[in-house]
Amino acid sequence: MDTGWFKSSRSSGGSDNCVEVRFAAGEVGVRDSKERSGAAFAFPLPAWSAFLSRAKAGRFDGPV
């Protein structure tokens, strides 16, 4: 069974540009909400945390 996936609370309105995430076993899964049976990416928790910190700070320059 495919459980635990959720959209951001900021995903709203008629937008089709959403991703879903799932937290499990020390990693974060990310997938396209329109292609649930398609590929999903898995990121270690430290990498996901670093990505969120940089995104919140508006820093998209260079590697995490």
Secondary structure, DSSP 4 states (H G I P E B T S, - for coil): -----EE-TT--TT----EEEEEETTEEEEEETT-TTS-EEEEEHHHHHHHHHHHHTT--SS--
